[in-house]
Amino acid sequence: MESSTYVVIGAGLAGAATAWHLARSGHEVSVVERTTPAAADGSSHGSARIFRYGHDEPFWMDLVVRARAVYDELEAVSGTRLITPTGSLDFGARRQPALLARLMADAGVEHELLTAAQARQRWPQLAIDGEALWHPAAGVIDAEPTVEAMLEQARRHGARVLTHWPVEGVERLGGRAGFRLRGPGGQTLEAGHVVVAAGGFLPALLDRLPLPAGFRASLPALRVTQESAVHFPFAEPFAEPGAAWPTFIHDTNDLRIYCLPGGRDAGDRGQKIAEFGTGRPLGSAYDQDGVVDTANVARLVEYVRRHLPGLEPEPYASTTCLFTFTPTDDFLVDSADGITLVSPCSGHGAKFAPLVGQLAAHVATGGVPVDRFTAAAISRAG
Ligand SMILES: Cc1cc2nc3c(=O)[nH]c(=O)nc-3n(C[C@H](O)[C@H](O)[C@H](O)COP(=O)(O)OP(=O)(O)OC[C@H]3O[C@@H](n4cnc5c(N)ncnc54)[C@H](O)[C@@H]3O)c2cc1C
């Protein structure tokens, strides 16, 4: 039997971030991961996530500004560039570019509100047909090295990372504070406090955690979906090195599209495009089958044909991935009787992850949670 003051379950972006912040504050930390860090069947694998400031509430805008500061710190201590600047565009009526511009002005985020003609002149590869908001500080997060950088920092502060260690259940130890985690091959690990950062696997683990009944009852319903993302190759002349491909969010009346450079996952030959949050609902991550939704691909091909002259409307790669949603799209960062749950959910957690880890470490060590991210608050609003 081994023991550690804090055991973090899951080495995706959320678990790695929480472990980093706990360890740097001097706590004894073990991370236990089902497979390997940034698990290929989790949500934090690969090379491409959008980092952007465009949110329609000051709360989120402020959180991105704070998250960027923690990313900057992580880049500095790890000596690794984790966010490649690309800038980002927001357009489409439902995206409300003018509102986003006002919020960015309030938050001190550099931006330009462009007419459709100005935007098309600057990015002829995009057939933008309305007002567009440009903000140059956006970029692309390299997800897997971000996980590795945070785990490496955690290790430097004494944490250990156990891989291929699926937690089968957690028991509360009678008579004294603490927990026993059951792992593979009858192994066990004792902990004073458990942090659960299991991503889309969380719904399958919940009933095997000794959560206080009231807390368990207050948890929001988590919805896990299997999303599809499709890679389209650059059309000439937009494939030339240095061609400026921003990331973008396009909210049409029918579709919410996000687009970013495909990164090394697909050989850097094009852009990755996906519909936001239209994937197949799953009970938990264990139910995923990795089958790309062909109807979804067909919609994206049509989208590229109509809106993206800079790409060939012929996919050359595709993939599935998992989103975990709360009913309000808020994150879950809450704690009860020695167990902290952390999930930077809803398809936009990568950009906040280092900050969410900081918030989770704060909550796990007895700090007051952000009211909006408590289980009860999310359930009440949802
Ligand atoms: C394709 C895709 C595109 C995305 N795009 C963006 C984007 O553009 N911008 C953005 O900000 N966010 C984006 N996101 C969201 C972001 O990546 C996620 O919010 C984030 O990765 C969630 O991290 P996590 O640590 O909560 O979950 P995960 O990365 O899934 O980590 C959970 C870990 O827990 C482990 N685990 C589970 N159960 C157990 C157990 N019982 N024992 C031990 N270990 C366990 C798993 O193996 C896994 O490694 C995207 C996500 C995907 C999938």
The ligand as a MOL file (V3000), in Angstrom:
LIG
                    3D

  0  0  0     0  0            999 V3000
M  V30 BEGIN CTAB
M  V30 COUNTS 53 58 0 0 0
M  V30 BEGIN ATOM
M  V30 1 C -11.2010 17.4110 -30.9020 0
M  V30 2 C -11.3550 18.3870 -29.7880 0
M  V30 3 C -11.2790 19.7240 -30.0770 0
M  V30 4 C -11.3280 20.6560 -29.0600 0
M  V30 5 N -11.1580 21.9510 -29.3830 0
M  V30 6 C -10.9840 22.8500 -28.3890 0
M  V30 7 C -10.6060 24.1600 -28.7100 0
M  V30 8 O -10.4850 24.5180 -29.8790 0
M  V30 9 N -10.3890 25.0290 -27.7030 0
M  V30 10 C -10.5190 24.6610 -26.3940 0
M  V30 11 O -10.2900 25.4920 -25.5170 0
M  V30 12 N -10.8860 23.3950 -26.0540 0
M  V30 13 C -11.1150 22.4940 -27.0300 0
M  V30 14 N -11.4620 21.2180 -26.7190 0
M  V30 15 C -11.7580 20.8740 -25.3250 0
M  V30 16 C -10.5550 20.5290 -24.5030 0
M  V30 17 O -9.5890 19.8500 -25.2480 0
M  V30 18 C -11.0630 19.7330 -23.3060 0
M  V30 19 O -11.9070 20.5880 -22.5390 0
M  V30 20 C -9.9480 19.2240 -22.4130 0
M  V30 21 O -8.9990 18.4980 -23.1540 0
M  V30 22 C -10.5460 18.3320 -21.3210 0
M  V30 23 O -9.5010 17.8110 -20.5500 0
M  V30 24 P -9.7680 16.8130 -19.3500 0
M  V30 25 O -8.4710 16.6860 -18.6360 0
M  V30 26 O -10.9660 17.2370 -18.5760 0
M  V30 27 O -10.2020 15.4340 -20.0190 0
M  V30 28 P -9.2820 14.3100 -20.7240 0
M  V30 29 O -8.2660 14.9000 -21.5920 0
M  V30 30 O -10.2100 13.3210 -21.3270 0
M  V30 31 O -8.5180 13.6460 -19.4980 0
M  V30 32 C -9.1170 12.7170 -18.6340 0
M  V30 33 C -8.0750 11.6770 -18.3130 0
M  V30 34 O -8.5480 10.8750 -17.2500 0
M  V30 35 C -8.1540 9.5430 -17.4920 0
M  V30 36 N -9.0380 8.6820 -16.7200 0
M  V30 37 C -10.3700 8.5380 -16.8650 0
M  V30 38 N -10.8650 7.6520 -15.9820 0
M  V30 39 C -9.8190 7.2210 -15.2470 0
M  V30 40 C -9.6870 6.2890 -14.1960 0
M  V30 41 N -10.7350 5.6120 -13.7160 0
M  V30 42 N -8.4510 6.0680 -13.6830 0
M  V30 43 C -7.3670 6.7480 -14.1400 0
M  V30 44 N -7.4480 7.6470 -15.1550 0
M  V30 45 C -8.6440 7.8910 -15.7000 0
M  V30 46 C -8.3210 9.3940 -18.9930 0
M  V30 47 O -7.5900 8.2950 -19.5070 0
M  V30 48 C -7.8120 10.7410 -19.4940 0
M  V30 49 O -6.4240 10.7290 -19.7630 0
M  V30 50 C -11.4970 20.2430 -27.7250 0
M  V30 51 C -11.6260 18.8810 -27.4110 0
M  V30 52 C -11.5540 17.9610 -28.4450 0
M  V30 53 C -11.6720 16.5100 -28.0880 0
M  V30 END ATOM
M  V30 BEGIN BOND
M  V30 1 1 1 2
M  V30 2 1 2 3
M  V30 3 2 2 52
M  V30 4 2 3 4
M  V30 5 1 4 5
M  V30 6 1 4 50
M  V30 7 2 5 6
M  V30 8 1 6 7
M  V30 9 1 6 13
M  V30 10 2 7 8
M  V30 11 1 7 9
M  V30 12 1 9 10
M  V30 13 2 10 11
M  V30 14 1 10 12
M  V30 15 2 12 13
M  V30 16 1 13 14
M  V30 17 1 14 15
M  V30 18 1 14 50
M  V30 19 1 15 16
M  V30 20 1 16 17
M  V30 21 1 16 18
M  V30 22 1 18 19
M  V30 23 1 18 20
M  V30 24 1 20 21
M  V30 25 1 20 22
M  V30 26 1 22 23
M  V30 27 1 23 24
M  V30 28 2 24 25
M  V30 29 1 24 26
M  V30 30 1 24 27
M  V30 31 1 27 28
M  V30 32 2 28 29
M  V30 33 1 28 30
M  V30 34 1 28 31
M  V30 35 1 31 32
M  V30 36 1 32 33
M  V30 37 1 33 34
M  V30 38 1 33 48
M  V30 39 1 34 35
M  V30 40 1 35 36
M  V30 41 1 35 46
M  V30 42 1 36 37
M  V30 43 1 36 45
M  V30 44 2 37 38
M  V30 45 1 38 39
M  V30 46 1 39 40
M  V30 47 2 39 45
M  V30 48 1 40 41
M  V30 49 2 40 42
M  V30 50 1 42 43
M  V30 51 2 43 44
M  V30 52 1 44 45
M  V30 53 1 46 47
M  V30 54 1 46 48
M  V30 55 1 48 49
M  V30 56 2 50 51
M  V30 57 1 51 52
M  V30 58 1 52 53
M  V30 END BOND
M  V30 END CTAB
M  END
